Amino acid sequence: MKPRFVAILQALFVVFLWATSWVLIKIGLKDIPPLVFAGLRYFLAFIGLLVALGFSEAKKELKTIQHPEWSRLVLLGLLFYAGTQGASFLALFYLPAVTVNLLWSFSSVIIALLGILWLSETPTWLQWGGIGLAMAGAIIYFYPASIQHGQLVGILVAVVGILANSASAILGRSINRAQKYHPLVVTVVSMGVGSVVLLVSGVLLEGFPSISPTGWVIIAWLAFINTAFAFTLWNLTLRTLSAIESSIINSTMMIWIPVFAVLFLGESISVKQVIGLLAAGLGTLVVQLRRLPLASRTGWRTRVPR
């Protein structure tokens, strides 16, 4: 099979695993504080990947990383793990999975806009129309607005996470595009920094809870399968796929998560909310698809700083 087709299949599989994470996180949050939960997940994943790196020839690359690259990898860890993942766990603590799913879909719009700004291009009318459609979908989903205090906190946390996720997507593409370091090295370094910050912050703010055997099973599965394996595979796909292509594939979680939330979490979703989700999803897709022909003509994919 062609490398791009293989990369697409790999990315779709990773997104499926990540969608199941939302169900497992919601179940685990019943007993485990969100920041400690996120910190344990990513710190255990970091330990597992660190061991794997020790048996890999890629470990030699650690000695070749210069100060500027270390700074970028540390920033990636702070943005993508401490910021994005910490915020997602907190948002899921306060909000239904379907709602967080809708809010997180706007990462695709922001990523596309950051790409536009980076290239000093003016958005087309079609792109503005896609953004407007995505916003309309959100309005349909939330109307009539009746947001309680706890939900408002969750929405604000989600906004912070979305911004961190968008920035990390651009930075991550920039690092992986260069193919200077093995995906395992990129993942280990960035995840190590982010997970330590996340876990220490969680313990200081929430304390360390008593975790049941079921809770540890969930943490272990999330750490080693849905994180260590999945994020390494995702970094590998970034060597072939563009930021926009990866973002489009990542957007398919909007389909999986509501289905899983209804089937396994007992969450309800109305026809109006389904319409809002579909409108938001279509809007974000329009924003991104508009750029793909340009990418194939000009080699834009190789210049996007992700």
Secondary structure, 3 states (H helix, E strand, C coil): CCHHHHHHHHHHHHHHHHHHHHHHHHHHCCCCCHHHHHHHHHHHHHHHHHHHHHCCHHHHHHHHCCHHHHHHHHHHHHHHHHHHHHHHHHHHHHCCHHHHHHHHCHHHHHHHHHHHHHCCCCCCHHHHHHHHHHHHHHHHHHCCCCCCHHHHHHHHHHHHHHHHHHHHHHHHHHHHHCCCCCHHHHHHHHHHHHHHHHHHHHHHHHCCCCCCHHHHHHHHHHHHHHHHHHHHHHHHHCCCCCHHHHHHHHCCHHHHHHHHHHHHCCCCCCHHHHHHHHHHHHHHHHHHHCCHHHHHHHCHHHHCCC
